């Protein structure tokens, strides 16, 4: 699974850090959508909008702001 990384301020670490969020494997979701006759599209949409959000690579906190 792909992973996006950017820079942001972590409120827990109180400094600028690298943050990450999991990416979406679109090929896998396309295949699952075909196999399930489109029922998997609901789950694919949920994955594509990035449930979970950005996390600090230092402490794992979700308390990040100013993702660039």
CHARMM-style PDB file with segment names, atoms N, HN, CA, C and O in Angstrom:
ATOM      1  N   UNK     1       0.840  -1.172   0.000  1.00  0.00      PROA
ATOM      2  CA  UNK     1       0.000   0.000   0.000  1.00  0.00      PROA
ATOM      3  C   UNK     1       0.889   1.240   0.000  1.00  0.00      PROA
ATOM      4  O   UNK     1       1.902   1.297   0.696  1.00  0.00      PROA
ATOM      5  N   UNK     2       0.498   2.202  -0.773  1.00  0.00      PROA
ATOM      6  HN  UNK     2      -0.326   2.155  -1.339  1.00  0.00      PROA
ATOM      7  CA  UNK     2       1.261   3.442  -0.873  1.00  0.00      PROA
ATOM      8  C   UNK     2       1.092   4.275   0.394  1.00  0.00      PROA
ATOM      9  O   UNK     2       0.131   4.117   1.146  1.00  0.00      PROA
ATOM     10  N   UNK     3       2.042   5.151   0.600  1.00  0.00      PROA
ATOM     11  HN  UNK     3       2.823   5.280  -0.011  1.00  0.00      PROA
ATOM     12  CA  UNK     3       1.998   6.021   1.768  1.00  0.00      PROA
ATOM     13  C   UNK     3       2.394   7.430   1.343  1.00  0.00      PROA
ATOM     14  O   UNK     3       3.428   7.619   0.702  1.00  0.00      PROA
ATOM     15  N   UNK     4       1.581   8.412   1.694  1.00  0.00      PROA
ATOM     16  HN  UNK     4       0.741   8.258   2.214  1.00  0.00      PROA
ATOM     17  CA  UNK     4       1.883   9.806   1.387  1.00  0.00      PROA
ATOM     18  C   UNK     4       2.612  10.424   2.571  1.00  0.00      PROA
ATOM     19  O   UNK     4       2.267  10.166   3.724  1.00  0.00      PROA
ATOM     20  N   UNK     5       3.617  11.238   2.286  1.00  0.00      PROA
ATOM     21  HN  UNK     5       3.898  11.448   1.350  1.00  0.00      PROA
ATOM     22  CA  UNK     5       4.354  11.924   3.349  1.00  0.00      PROA
ATOM     23  C   UNK     5       4.439  13.408   3.026  1.00  0.00      PROA
ATOM     24  O   UNK     5       4.672  13.800   1.883  1.00  0.00      PROA
ATOM     25  N   UNK     6       4.246  14.222   4.051  1.00  0.00      PROA
ATOM     26  HN  UNK     6       4.056  13.904   4.980  1.00  0.00      PROA
ATOM     27  CA  UNK     6       4.341  15.675   3.914  1.00  0.00      PROA
ATOM     28  C   UNK     6       4.881  16.256   5.211  1.00  0.00      PROA
ATOM     29  O   UNK     6       5.154  15.530   6.167  1.00  0.00      PROA
ATOM     30  N   UNK     7       5.029  17.558   5.228  1.00  0.00      PROA
ATOM     31  HN  UNK     7       4.808  18.147   4.451  1.00  0.00      PROA
ATOM     32  CA  UNK     7       5.512  18.254   6.410  1.00  0.00      PROA
ATOM     33  C   UNK     7       4.339  18.959   7.092  1.00  0.00      PROA
ATOM     34  O   UNK     7       3.461  19.505   6.423  1.00  0.00      PROA
ATOM     35  N   UNK     8       4.331  18.944   8.431  1.00  0.00      PROA
ATOM     36  HN  UNK     8       5.044  18.500   8.974  1.00  0.00      PROA
ATOM     37  CA  UNK     8       3.272  19.613   9.192  1.00  0.00      PROA
ATOM     38  C   UNK     8       3.749  19.852  10.617  1.00  0.00      PROA
ATOM     39  O   UNK     8       4.797  19.356  11.029  1.00  0.00      PROA
ATOM     40  N   UNK     9       2.966  20.618  11.357  1.00  0.00      PROA
ATOM     41  HN  UNK     9       2.114  21.021  11.022  1.00  0.00      PROA
ATOM     42  CA  UNK     9       3.271  20.885  12.756  1.00  0.00      PROA
ATOM     43  C   UNK     9       2.525  19.879  13.623  1.00  0.00      PROA
ATOM     44  O   UNK     9       1.309  19.732  13.501  1.00  0.00      PROA
ATOM     45  N   UNK    10       3.249  19.188  14.499  1.00  0.00      PROA
ATOM     46  HN  UNK    10       4.237  19.307  14.598  1.00  0.00      PROA
ATOM     47  CA  UNK    10       2.639  18.232  15.421  1.00  0.00      PROA
ATOM     48  C   UNK    10       2.435  18.923  16.766  1.00  0.00      PROA
ATOM     49  O   UNK    10       3.390  19.412  17.370  1.00  0.00      PROA
ATOM     50  N   UNK    11       1.190  18.963  17.230  1.00  0.00      PROA
ATOM     51  HN  UNK    11       0.415  18.567  16.739  1.00  0.00      PROA
ATOM     52  CA  UNK    11       0.886  19.607  18.508  1.00  0.00      PROA
ATOM     53  C   UNK    11       1.433  18.806  19.688  1.00  0.00      PROA
ATOM     54  O   UNK    11       1.728  19.379  20.737  1.00  0.00      PROA
ATOM     55  N   UNK    12       1.572  17.503  19.533  1.00  0.00      PROA
ATOM     56  HN  UNK    12       1.332  17.037  18.681  1.00  0.00      PROA
ATOM     57  CA  UNK    12       2.107  16.679  20.618  1.00  0.00      PROA
ATOM     58  C   UNK    12       3.620  16.857  20.753  1.00  0.00      PROA
ATOM     59  O   UNK    12       4.140  17.008  21.858  1.00  0.00      PROA
ATOM     60  N   UNK    13       4.315  16.836  19.619  1.00  0.00      PROA
ATOM     61  HN  UNK    13       3.893  16.713  18.721  1.00  0.00      PROA
ATOM     62  CA  UNK    13       5.775  17.010  19.625  1.00  0.00      PROA
ATOM     63  C   UNK    13       6.171  18.483  19.759  1.00  0.00      PROA
ATOM     64  O   UNK    13       7.304  18.803  20.121  1.00  0.00      PROA
ATOM     65  N   UNK    14       5.225  19.369  19.463  1.00  0.00      PROA
ATOM     66  HN  UNK    14       4.305  19.110  19.169  1.00  0.00      PROA
ATOM     67  CA  UNK    14       5.430  20.819  19.485  1.00  0.00      PROA
ATOM     68  C   UNK    14       6.551  21.263  18.554  1.00  0.00      PROA
ATOM     69  O   UNK    14       7.374  22.107  18.908  1.00  0.00      PROA
ATOM     70  N   UNK    15       6.568  20.678  17.357  1.00  0.00      PROA
ATOM     71  HN  UNK    15       5.899  19.992  17.070  1.00  0.00      PROA
ATOM     72  CA  UNK    15       7.536  21.079  16.336  1.00  0.00      PROA
ATOM     73  C   UNK    15       7.081  20.575  14.973  1.00  0.00      PROA
ATOM     74  O   UNK    15       6.141  19.788  14.865  1.00  0.00      PROA
ATOM     75  N   UNK    16       7.762  21.041  13.942  1.00  0.00      PROA
ATOM     76  HN  UNK    16       8.526  21.680  14.029  1.00  0.00      PROA
ATOM     77  CA  UNK    16       7.461  20.637  12.576  1.00  0.00      PROA
ATOM     78  C   UNK    16       8.070  19.258  12.328  1.00  0.00      PROA
ATOM     79  O   UNK    16       9.247  19.031  12.609  1.00  0.00      PROA
ATOM     80  N   UNK    17       7.271  18.353  11.807  1.00  0.00      PROA
ATOM     81  HN  UNK    17       6.315  18.538  11.578  1.00  0.00      PROA
ATOM     82  CA  UNK    17       7.709  16.972  11.578  1.00  0.00      PROA
ATOM     83  C   UNK    17       7.196  16.485  10.227  1.00  0.00      PROA
ATOM     84  O   UNK    17       6.416  17.162   9.558  1.00  0.00      PROA
ATOM     85  N   UNK    18       7.645  15.311   9.849  1.00  0.00      PROA
ATOM     86  HN  UNK    18       8.279  14.761  10.393  1.00  0.00      PROA
ATOM     87  CA  UNK    18       7.103  14.636   8.671  1.00  0.00      PROA
ATOM     88  C   UNK    18       5.863  13.876   9.127  1.00  0.00      PROA
ATOM     89  O   UNK    18       5.889  13.175  10.139  1.00  0.00      PROA
ATOM     90  N   UNK    19       4.780  14.022   8.374  1.00  0.00      PROA
ATOM     91  HN  UNK    19       4.759  14.592   7.552  1.00  0.00      PROA
ATOM     92  CA  UNK    19       3.541  13.307   8.683  1.00  0.00      PROA
ATOM     93  C   UNK    19       3.210  12.372   7.526  1.00  0.00      PROA
ATOM     94  O   UNK    19       3.679  12.573   6.406  1.00  0.00      PROA
ATOM     95  N   UNK    20       2.405  11.354   7.798  1.00  0.00      PROA
ATOM     96  HN  UNK    20       2.024  11.191   8.708  1.00  0.00      PROA
ATOM     97  CA  UNK    20       2.066  10.393   6.752  1.00  0.00      PROA
ATOM     98  C   UNK    20       0.611   9.977   6.854  1.00  0.00      PROA
ATOM     99  O   UNK    20      -0.030  10.134   7.894  1.00  0.00      PROA
ATOM    100  N   UNK    21       0.108   9.450   5.763  1.00  0.00      PROA
ATOM    101  HN  UNK    21       0.628   9.323   4.918  1.00  0.00      PROA
ATOM    102  CA  UNK    21      -1.198   8.788   5.744  1.00  0.00      PROA
ATOM    103  C   UNK    21      -1.140   7.687   4.702  1.00  0.00      PROA
ATOM    104  O   UNK    21      -0.401   7.776   3.721  1.00  0.00      PROA
ATOM    105  N   UNK    22      -1.921   6.663   4.926  1.00  0.00      PROA
ATOM    106  HN  UNK    22      -2.521   6.591   5.723  1.00  0.00      PROA
ATOM    107  CA  UNK    22      -1.932   5.531   4.012  1.00  0.00      PROA
ATOM    108  C   UNK    22      -2.608   5.922   2.711  1.00  0.00      PROA
ATOM    109  O   UNK    22      -3.600   6.651   2.701  1.00  0.00      PROA
ATOM    110  N   UNK    23      -2.058   5.428   1.619  1.00  0.00      PROA
ATOM    111  HN  UNK    23      -1.252   4.836   1.627  1.00  0.00      PROA
ATOM    112  CA  UNK    23      -2.641   5.678   0.310  1.00  0.00      PROA
ATOM    113  C   UNK    23      -3.623   4.575  -0.061  1.00  0.00      PROA
ATOM    114  O   UNK    23      -3.837   3.635   0.705  1.00  0.00      PROA
ATOM    115  N   UNK    24      -4.206   4.699  -1.223  1.00  0.00      PROA
ATOM    116  HN  UNK    24      -4.032   5.462  -1.845  1.00  0.00      PROA
ATOM    117  CA  UNK    24      -5.194   3.732  -1.693  1.00  0.00      PROA
ATOM    118  C   UNK    24      -4.637   2.957  -2.873  1.00  0.00      PROA
ATOM    119  O   UNK    24      -4.081   3.548  -3.799  1.00  0.00      PROA
ATOM    120  N   UNK    25      -4.779   1.649  -2.850  1.00  0.00      PROA
ATOM    121  HN  UNK    25      -5.230   1.169  -2.098  1.00  0.00      PROA
ATOM    122  CA  UNK    25      -4.367   0.799  -3.959  1.00  0.00      PROA
ATOM    123  C   UNK    25      -5.545   0.715  -4.935  1.00  0.00      PROA
ATOM    124  O   UNK    25      -6.414  -0.146  -4.794  1.00  0.00      PROA
ATOM    125  N   UNK    26      -5.567   1.608  -5.917  1.00  0.00      PROA
ATOM    126  HN  UNK    26      -4.861   2.307  -6.031  1.00  0.00      PROA
ATOM    127  CA  UNK    26      -6.714   1.715  -6.809  1.00  0.00      PROA
ATOM    128  C   UNK    26      -6.895   0.490  -7.707  1.00  0.00      PROA
ATOM    129  O   UNK    26      -8.026   0.141  -8.044  1.00  0.00      PROA
ATOM    130  N   UNK    27      -5.824  -0.153  -8.091  1.00  0.00      PROA
ATOM    131  HN  UNK    27      -4.905   0.131  -7.817  1.00  0.00      PROA
ATOM    132  CA  UNK    27      -5.931  -1.355  -8.933  1.00  0.00      PROA
ATOM    133  C   UNK    27      -6.669  -2.460  -8.175  1.00  0.00      PROA
ATOM    134  O   UNK    27      -7.567  -3.103  -8.719  1.00  0.00      PROA
ATOM    135  N   UNK    28      -6.289  -2.669  -6.940  1.00  0.00      PROA
ATOM    136  HN  UNK    28      -5.560  -2.147  -6.498  1.00  0.00      PROA
ATOM    137  CA  UNK    28      -6.950  -3.686  -6.115  1.00  0.00      PROA
ATOM    138  C   UNK    28      -8.437  -3.380  -5.962  1.00  0.00      PROA
ATOM    139  O   UNK    28      -9.277  -4.269  -6.107  1.00  0.00      PROA
ATOM    140  N   UNK    29      -8.758  -2.126  -5.670  1.00  0.00      PROA
ATOM    141  HN  UNK    29      -8.076  -1.405  -5.553  1.00  0.00      PROA
ATOM    142  CA  UNK    29     -10.156  -1.749  -5.483  1.00  0.00      PROA
ATOM    143  C   UNK    29     -10.959  -1.872  -6.782  1.00  0.00      PROA
ATOM    144  O   UNK    29     -12.136  -2.230  -6.752  1.00  0.00      PROA
ATOM    145  N   UNK    30     -10.334  -1.582  -7.901  1.00  0.00      PROA
ATOM    146  HN  UNK    30      -9.378  -1.292  -7.926  1.00  0.00      PROA
ATOM    147  CA  UNK    30     -11.012  -1.755  -9.188  1.00  0.00      PROA
ATOM    148  C   UNK    30     -11.347  -3.225  -9.419  1.00  0.00      PROA
ATOM    149  O   UNK    30     -12.463  -3.557  -9.816  1.00  0.00      PROA
ATOM    150  N   UNK    31     -10.387  -4.097  -9.171  1.00  0.00      PROA
ATOM    151  HN  UNK    31      -9.480  -3.827  -8.848  1.00  0.00      PROA
ATOM    152  CA  UNK    31     -10.630  -5.533  -9.343  1.00  0.00      PROA
ATOM    153  C   UNK    31     -11.731  -6.026  -8.401  1.00  0.00      PROA
ATOM    154  O   UNK    31     -12.601  -6.796  -8.808  1.00  0.00      PROA
ATOM    155  N   UNK    32     -11.691  -5.587  -7.160  1.00  0.00      PROA
ATOM    156  HN  UNK    32     -10.985  -4.961  -6.829  1.00  0.00      PROA
ATOM    157  CA  UNK    32     -12.729  -5.995  -6.207  1.00  0.00      PROA
ATOM    158  C   UNK    32     -14.102  -5.453  -6.604  1.00  0.00      PROA
ATOM    159  O   UNK    32     -15.116  -6.116  -6.390  1.00  0.00      PROA
ATOM    160  N   UNK    33     -14.136  -4.261  -7.176  1.00  0.00      PROA
ATOM    161  HN  UNK    33     -13.311  -3.722  -7.349  1.00  0.00      PROA
ATOM    162  CA  UNK    33     -15.407  -3.692  -7.635  1.00  0.00      PROA
ATOM    163  C   UNK    33     -15.984  -4.500  -8.789  1.00  0.00      PROA
ATOM    164  O   UNK    33     -17.195  -4.704  -8.866  1.00  0.00      PROA
ATOM    165  N   UNK    34     -15.124  -4.954  -9.675  1.00  0.00      PROA
ATOM    166  HN  UNK    34     -14.140  -4.788  -9.613  1.00  0.00      PROA
ATOM    167  CA  UNK    34     -15.578  -5.768 -10.808  1.00  0.00      PROA
ATOM    168  C   UNK    34     -16.090  -7.121 -10.308  1.00  0.00      PROA
ATOM    169  O   UNK    34     -17.152  -7.585 -10.724  1.00  0.00      PROA
ATOM    170  N   UNK    35     -15.328  -7.743  -9.417  1.00  0.00      PROA
ATOM    171  HN  UNK    35     -14.465  -7.366  -9.079  1.00  0.00      PROA
ATOM    172  CA  UNK    35     -15.700  -9.067  -8.899  1.00  0.00      PROA
ATOM    173  C   UNK    35     -17.020  -9.016  -8.122  1.00  0.00      PROA
ATOM    174  O   UNK    35     -17.821  -9.948  -8.201  1.00  0.00      PROA
ATOM    175  N   UNK    36     -17.248  -7.936  -7.378  1.00  0.00      PROA
ATOM    176  HN  UNK    36     -16.597  -7.179  -7.314  1.00  0.00      PROA
ATOM    177  CA  UNK    36     -18.461  -7.834  -6.552  1.00  0.00      PROA
ATOM    178  C   UNK    36     -19.585  -7.068  -7.260  1.00  0.00      PROA
ATOM    179  O   UNK    36     -20.556  -6.656  -6.626  1.00  0.00      PROA
ATOM    180  N   UNK    37     -19.450  -6.887  -8.551  1.00  0.00      PROA
ATOM    181  HN  UNK    37     -18.662  -7.222  -9.067  1.00  0.00      PROA
ATOM    182  CA  UNK    37     -20.470  -6.200  -9.356  1.00  0.00      PROA
ATOM    183  C   UNK    37     -20.792  -4.804  -8.821  1.00  0.00      PROA
ATOM    184  O   UNK    37     -21.952  -4.394  -8.789  1.00  0.00      PROA
ATOM    185  N   UNK    38     -19.762  -4.091  -8.408  1.00  0.00      PROA
ATOM    186  HN  UNK    38     -18.820  -4.424  -8.435  1.00  0.00      PROA
ATOM    187  CA  UNK    38     -19.918  -2.704  -7.993  1.00  0.00      PROA
ATOM    188  C   UNK    38     -20.184  -2.477  -6.517  1.00  0.00      PROA
ATOM    189  O   UNK    38     -20.148  -1.334  -6.060  1.00  0.00      PROA
ATOM    190  N   UNK    39     -20.448  -3.522  -5.764  1.00  0.00      PROA
ATOM    191  HN  UNK    39     -20.477  -4.451  -6.135  1.00  0.00      PROA
ATOM    192  CA  UNK    39     -20.728  -3.342  -4.339  1.00  0.00      PROA
ATOM    193  C   UNK    39     -19.518  -2.802  -3.575  1.00  0.00      PROA
ATOM    194  O   UNK    39     -19.663  -2.118  -2.562  1.00  0.00      PROA
ATOM    195  N   UNK    40     -18.338  -3.115  -4.070  1.00  0.00      PROA
ATOM    196  HN  UNK    40     -18.220  -3.670  -4.894  1.00  0.00      PROA
ATOM    197  CA  UNK    40     -17.108  -2.676  -3.399  1.00  0.00      PROA
ATOM    198  C   UNK    40     -16.866  -1.172  -3.573  1.00  0.00      PROA
ATOM    199  O   UNK    40     -16.004  -0.611  -2.896  1.00  0.00      PROA
ATOM    200  N   UNK    41     -17.599  -0.519  -4.455  1.00  0.00      PROA
ATOM    201  HN  UNK    41     -18.300  -0.975  -5.005  1.00  0.00      PROA
ATOM    202  CA  UNK    41     -17.410   0.915  -4.693  1.00  0.00      PROA
ATOM    203  C   UNK    41     -17.615   1.744  -3.427  1.00  0.00      PROA
ATOM    204  O   UNK    41     -16.965   2.774  -3.246  1.00  0.00      PROA
ATOM    205  N   UNK    42     -18.504   1.306  -2.563  1.00  0.00      PROA
ATOM    206  HN  UNK    42     -19.032   0.469  -2.710  1.00  0.00      PROA
ATOM    207  CA  UNK    42     -18.763   2.028  -1.310  1.00  0.00      PROA
ATOM    208  C   UNK    42     -17.508   2.023  -0.431  1.00  0.00      PROA
ATOM    209  O   UNK    42     -17.131   3.051   0.130  1.00  0.00      PROA
ATOM    210  N   UNK    43     -16.880   0.881  -0.321  1.00  0.00      PROA
ATOM    211  HN  UNK    43     -17.186   0.045  -0.776  1.00  0.00      PROA
ATOM    212  CA  UNK    43     -15.660   0.762   0.485  1.00  0.00      PROA
ATOM    213  C   UNK    43     -14.518   1.530  -0.170  1.00  0.00      PROA
ATOM    214  O   UNK    43     -13.732   2.188   0.511  1.00  0.00      PROA
ATOM    215  N   UNK    44     -14.431   1.442  -1.494  1.00  0.00      PROA
ATOM    216  HN  UNK    44     -15.069   0.907  -2.047  1.00  0.00      PROA
ATOM    217  CA  UNK    44     -13.384   2.152  -2.230  1.00  0.00      PROA
ATOM    218  C   UNK    44     -13.496   3.651  -1.984  1.00  0.00      PROA
ATOM    219  O   UNK    44     -12.490   4.326  -1.767  1.00  0.00      PROA
ATOM    220  N   UNK    45     -14.706   4.164  -2.016  1.00  0.00      PROA
ATOM    221  HN  UNK    45     -15.524   3.615  -2.192  1.00  0.00      PROA
ATOM    222  CA  UNK    45     -14.913   5.589  -1.761  1.00  0.00      PROA
ATOM    223  C   UNK    45     -14.415   5.956  -0.365  1.00  0.00      PROA
ATOM    224  O   UNK    45     -13.751   6.977  -0.186  1.00  0.00      PROA
ATOM    225  N   UNK    46     -14.735   5.125   0.613  1.00  0.00      PROA
ATOM    226  HN  UNK    46     -15.274   4.296   0.467  1.00  0.00      PROA
ATOM    227  CA  UNK    46     -14.278   5.377   1.980  1.00  0.00      PROA
ATOM    228  C   UNK    46     -12.764   5.402   2.086  1.00  0.00      PROA
ATOM    229  O   UNK    46     -12.204   6.229   2.805  1.00  0.00      PROA
ATOM    230  N   UNK    47     -12.112   4.518   1.390  1.00  0.00      PROA
ATOM    231  HN  UNK    47     -12.567   3.846   0.806  1.00  0.00      PROA
ATOM    232  CA  UNK    47     -10.645   4.484   1.400  1.00  0.00      PROA
ATOM    233  C   UNK    47     -10.059   5.687   0.663  1.00  0.00      PROA
ATOM    234  O   UNK    47      -9.031   6.228   1.068  1.00  0.00      PROA
ATOM    235  N   UNK    48     -10.703   6.092  -0.394  1.00  0.00      PROA
ATOM    236  HN  UNK    48     -11.539   5.652  -0.723  1.00  0.00      PROA
ATOM    237  CA  UNK    48     -10.185   7.186  -1.217  1.00  0.00      PROA
ATOM    238  C   UNK    48     -10.267   8.540  -0.514  1.00  0.00      PROA
ATOM    239  O   UNK    48      -9.462   9.426  -0.801  1.00  0.00      PROA
ATOM    240  N   UNK    49     -11.223   8.717   0.399  1.00  0.00      PROA
ATOM    241  HN  UNK    49     -11.877   7.997   0.632  1.00  0.00      PROA
ATOM    242  CA  UNK    49     -11.323   9.989   1.113  1.00  0.00      PROA
ATOM    243  C   UNK    49     -10.400  10.023   2.328  1.00  0.00      PROA
ATOM    244  O   UNK    49     -10.424  10.974   3.110  1.00  0.00      PROA
ATOM    245  N   UNK    50      -9.608   9.002   2.477  1.00  0.00      PROA
ATOM    246  HN  UNK    50      -9.589   8.229   1.842  1.00  0.00      PROA
ATOM    247  CA  UNK    50      -8.531   8.958   3.475  1.00  0.00      PROA
ATOM    248  C   UNK    50      -9.014   8.985   4.912  1.00  0.00      PROA
ATOM    249  O   UNK    50      -8.602   9.838   5.698  1.00  0.00      PROA
ATOM    250  N   UNK    51      -9.897   8.040   5.256  1.00  0.00      PROA
ATOM    251  HN  UNK    51     -10.232   7.347   4.617  1.00  0.00      PROA
ATOM    252  CA  UNK    51     -10.275   7.900   6.657  1.00  0.00      PROA
ATOM    253  C   UNK    51      -9.014   7.633   7.458  1.00  0.00      PROA
ATOM    254  O   UNK    51      -8.146   6.879   7.019  1.00  0.00      PROA
ATOM    255  N   UNK    52      -8.907   8.229   8.600  1.00  0.00      PROA
ATOM    256  HN  UNK    52      -9.612   8.842   8.957  1.00  0.00      PROA
ATOM    257  CA  UNK    52      -7.725   8.040   9.428  1.00  0.00      PROA
ATOM    258  C   UNK    52      -6.874   9.291   9.484  1.00  0.00      PROA
ATOM    259  O   UNK    52      -6.352   9.638  10.543  1.00  0.00      PROA
ATOM    260  N   UNK    53      -6.728   9.963   8.375  1.00  0.00      PROA
ATOM    261  HN  UNK    53      -7.152   9.681   7.515  1.00  0.00      PROA
ATOM    262  CA  UNK    53      -6.011  11.230   8.335  1.00  0.00      PROA
ATOM    263  C   UNK    53      -4.505  11.123   8.499  1.00  0.00      PROA
ATOM    264  O   UNK    53      -3.924  10.040   8.439  1.00  0.00      PROA
ATOM    265  N   UNK    54      -3.897  12.271   8.705  1.00  0.00      PROA
ATOM    266  HN  UNK    54      -4.369  13.151   8.753  1.00  0.00      PROA
ATOM    267  CA  UNK    54      -2.444  12.388   8.819  1.00  0.00      PROA
ATOM    268  C   UNK    54      -1.980  12.019  10.216  1.00  0.00      PROA
ATOM    269  O   UNK    54      -2.667  12.296  11.200  1.00  0.00      PROA
ATOM    270  N   UNK    55      -0.804  11.387  10.302  1.00  0.00      PROA
ATOM    271  HN  UNK    55      -0.246  11.162   9.503  1.00  0.00      PROA
ATOM    272  CA  UNK    55      -0.196  11.013  11.584  1.00  0.00      PROA
ATOM    273  C   UNK    55       1.262  11.461  11.612  1.00  0.00      PROA
ATOM    274  O   UNK    55       1.946  11.468  10.589  1.00  0.00      PROA
ATOM    275  N   UNK    56       1.715  11.828  12.786  1.00  0.00      PROA
ATOM    276  HN  UNK    56       1.159  11.823  13.617  1.00  0.00      PROA
ATOM    277  CA  UNK    56       3.105  12.217  13.001  1.00  0.00      PROA
ATOM    278  C   UNK    56       3.997  10.970  12.923  1.00  0.00      PROA
ATOM    279  O   UNK    56       3.658   9.928  13.484  1.00  0.00      PROA
ATOM    280  N   UNK    57       5.131  11.080  12.229  1.00  0.00      PROA
ATOM    281  HN  UNK    57       5.406  11.926  11.773  1.00  0.00      PROA
ATOM    282  CA  UNK    57       6.048   9.939  12.147  1.00  0.00      PROA
ATOM    283  C   UNK    57       6.849   9.767  13.436  1.00  0.00      PROA
ATOM    284  O   UNK    57       7.387   8.689  13.690  1.00  0.00      PROA
ATOM    285  N   UNK    58       6.933  10.810  14.243  1.00  0.00      PROA
ATOM    286  HN  UNK    58       6.496  11.686  14.037  1.00  0.00      PROA
ATOM    287  CA  UNK    58       7.707  10.745  15.485  1.00  0.00      PROA
ATOM    288  C   UNK    58       6.927  10.085  16.621  1.00  0.00      PROA
ATOM    289  O   UNK    58       7.431   9.177  17.282  1.00  0.00      PROA
ATOM    290  N   UNK    59       5.687  10.548  16.845  1.00  0.00      PROA
ATOM    291  HN  UNK    59       5.277  11.286  16.308  1.00  0.00      PROA
ATOM    292  CA  UNK    59       4.929  10.066  18.004  1.00  0.00      PROA
ATOM    293  C   UNK    59       3.648   9.312  17.629  1.00  0.00      PROA
ATOM    294  O   UNK    59       3.034   8.683  18.490  1.00  0.00      PROA
ATOM    295  N   UNK    60       3.240   9.368  16.361  1.00  0.00      PROA
ATOM    296  HN  UNK    60       3.739   9.879  15.661  1.00  0.00      PROA
ATOM    297  CA  UNK    60       2.035   8.674  15.921  1.00  0.00      PROA
ATOM    298  C   UNK    60       0.745   9.429  16.179  1.00  0.00      PROA
ATOM    299  O   UNK    60      -0.341   8.909  15.924  1.00  0.00      PROA
ATOM    300  N   UNK    61       0.852  10.642  16.677  1.00  0.00      PROA
ATOM    301  HN  UNK    61       1.734  11.064  16.884  1.00  0.00      PROA
ATOM    302  CA  UNK    61      -0.324  11.437  17.013  1.00  0.00      PROA
ATOM    303  C   UNK    61      -1.069  11.903  15.763  1.00  0.00      PROA
ATOM    304  O   UNK    61      -0.471  12.125  14.710  1.00  0.00      PROA
ATOM    305  N   UNK    62      -2.385  12.047  15.902  1.00  0.00      PROA
ATOM    306  HN  UNK    62      -2.872  11.867  16.757  1.00  0.00      PROA
ATOM    307  CA  UNK    62      -3.207  12.616  14.830  1.00  0.00      PROA
ATOM    308  C   UNK    62      -3.367  14.122  15.003  1.00  0.00      PROA
ATOM    309  O   UNK    62      -4.045  14.769  14.206  1.00  0.00      PROA
ATOM    310  N   UNK    63      -2.754  14.677  16.027  1.00  0.00      PROA
ATOM    311  HN  UNK    63      -2.202  14.151  16.675  1.00  0.00      PROA
ATOM    312  CA  UNK    63      -2.878  16.108  16.328  1.00  0.00      PROA
ATOM    313  C   UNK    63      -1.881  16.917  15.499  1.00  0.00      PROA
ATOM    314  O   UNK    63      -0.944  17.506  16.037  1.00  0.00      PROA
ATOM    315  N   UNK    64      -2.094  16.937  14.197  1.00  0.00      PROA
ATOM    316  HN  UNK    64      -2.856  16.459  13.760  1.00  0.00      PROA
ATOM    317  CA  UNK    64      -1.211  17.682  13.299  1.00  0.00      PROA
ATOM    318  C   UNK    64      -2.005  18.775  12.602  1.00  0.00      PROA
ATOM    319  O   UNK    64      -3.213  18.653  12.406  1.00  0.00      PROA
ATOM    320  N   UNK    65      -1.319  19.834  12.236  1.00  0.00      PROA
ATOM    321  HN  UNK    65      -0.337  19.934  12.396  1.00  0.00      PROA
ATOM    322  CA  UNK    65      -1.979  20.936  11.531  1.00  0.00      PROA
ATOM    323  C   UNK    65      -1.033  21.525  10.503  1.00  0.00      PROA
ATOM    324  O   UNK    65       0.185  21.394  10.617  1.00  0.00      PROA
ATOM    325  N   UNK    66      -1.594  22.166   9.514  1.00  0.00      PROA
ATOM    326  HN  UNK    66      -2.584  22.273   9.422  1.00  0.00      PROA
ATOM    327  CA  UNK    66      -0.798  22.832   8.489  1.00  0.00      PROA
ATOM    328  C   UNK    66      -0.056  21.884   7.575  1.00  0.00      PROA
ATOM    329  O   UNK    66       1.115  22.106   7.267  1.00  0.00      PROA
ATOM    330  N   UNK    67      -0.723  20.827   7.138  1.00  0.00      PROA
ATOM    331  HN  UNK    67      -1.674  20.647   7.389  1.00  0.00      PROA
ATOM    332  CA  UNK    67      -0.081  19.863   6.239  1.00  0.00      PROA
ATOM    333  C   UNK    67       0.206  20.546   4.912  1.00  0.00      PROA
ATOM    334  O   UNK    67      -0.690  21.116   4.290  1.00  0.00      PROA
ATOM    335  N   UNK    68       1.461  20.486   4.484  1.00  0.00      PROA
ATOM    336  HN  UNK    68       2.189  20.023   4.989  1.00  0.00      PROA
ATOM    337  CA  UNK    68       1.873  21.127   3.224  1.00  0.00      PROA
ATOM    338  C   UNK    68       2.242  20.089   2.202  1.00  0.00      PROA
ATOM    339  OT1 UNK    68       2.614  20.432   1.080  1.00  0.00      PROA
TER     340      UNK     68
END
